[in-house]
């Protein structure tokens, strides 16, 4: 663990690995055990006295009506549910997983109290690890790793991204293309750029495309990601010069498994915004500073951005890349994604 404000990315990587294995760790000096990967034996070892409370996000607590939460409040802020005799492992799972809201009525009553200082980092760590943001907190058992908020900052710092390799890659719709891979130490995320055509002195047409396994690979009709990807390649090829950045930020930054959990909530009638909040995440957890770093490593600091999302324009600008023009990227809806597109327009500020 880092002893100063610079952080230690290796500590964050160790903590992520430990959480996924179901091991207890320390976050900002407080012992925590992820609810999703815990079992009865690990919970007993972590919390032999049965006193550990359950940490969830403010958004999730508001969904469960455990706190009075303003709609504008940060859903990722922590709320601690005090331990009670009826709050066992199964009860904690029910608090954590919104898929169980209809099938598992909460026992209660539950009392929420102020969470220990710094435990917002635990919720953030869960998102990076692709887990539900819920923890048993305050156990006295042994922990396997220690991490701080500064360590998490170091682990996701875009400045650590480096260009790893590049090669020619003819693709459907753009035979004159080159693929460039980027990665950072102590991170499993590997982002790529597809350079199409040849630089001509003008700002390139750039598309930031967040990874979508269901749309890009499986052809899901629930979103517009697959068609957007193919249309972006065609548009850049038509321009003669541009870059597609393929960002490993599945599910707007919450990961594949949590995105599929959000899909399950959508099947119950919630839109994409409400589904993310019910899970305990921010509406959009992506960091477009990663894209800006990739562009700078490619010596491109002025771009024309192919997007309907003003947040991408603002994210690049904040990271020092000038967007000289926003180029709309509008495709026709289908019966399965009409509500999804309407939600992007009405609730997340997309401009079509």
C-alpha positions, 0 to 999 in steps of 0.5 A: 500500500502506498504511504503517500498521496501518489498511490500504488496501482499494484495495491489496487490490482491485488485488492481487485484480485482478492475481492474476486476470489472472495477474500477480505481486504482493507479499504482505507484501513477498514476491513471489508468483505464483498457480499457477492463473492462471500460465503458462510465460511468466509463471512464467519472467519471475517466477522466471528462476532456477527457485528459487521454492517453492510455497506451499499450505495446511496442510490441502492439505499434509496431504491430500498427506501432505507434512507431519504435520498434526494434524486440529485445526490450521488448514487455512489456515496456509501450508506452503512446498514447496521447488522441485525439478527435477521441480516445474515448472508442471504439478507445481505445478498438481497440488499445487494442484488436488485434482481431479488427485489421482487422475489425476496421481500426484505425482512427488516427493520433496518437502520442506516448510519454514517459510513466510516470515512473513506469507504466510497473507495470500496464502492468504486473498487467494486465497480472496477472489479465488476462486482455488486457494490456491497460489502460486509464492513468492520470484521476483525478477521484477517485481510489479504490486501490493503488499498486506499483511494489514492491507490485506485486513482493510480490504477485508473490514471490514464497517464499510465497508458502506453502504446504497446504494439501496432499492425496493419489490419484490413477490416470490412469497410476499411481495407487500409487500416492499422490497429494500435494497442494500448495498455497500462501496468497492473490493469487488465484493460487493453484499449485499441485504436483503428487508424483508417486511411492516411493523415492529410493534415486535417483533424481526423474524424474520431469515434469513441466506441465503448466495448459492447459484447452483446451489440458488437459481437452478438448483434443485440437489438437492445442497443445501437452499438453494433450498427454504430460501430459499423457505421463509424468505420464506414464514415471514417473510411468515406472521409479518407482519414480518421480513428476509431477508439475501441474502449474497454468500458463495457456497460458504460463502465460497470462491466459485462456482468453488471451490464447484464444485471441491468438488462435483467432489470430492464426486462422488469420495466426499468430504463437504462438510467434507473437500472444502473442506479438500482444496481448502485452505480452512477448513470455513466461511469466511463472515463474519457480521459483514457481516449484523450491519452490514446489520441495524444499518444497518436499525436492527435490533439485536434479532432472532429468527433463523431458522436451524439453525446456532449459528455464525450466532447466535454471529456476530451476537452477536459483532458486537453484534446480540442474538439473542433467539430461534433459530427452527429452519428444518428442511425434509425431505431428498431422496435427493440431499442426505441426506448433505449434511444429515447432514454439517451435523448431524454435522460442523458443529454444525447443530441440526435 
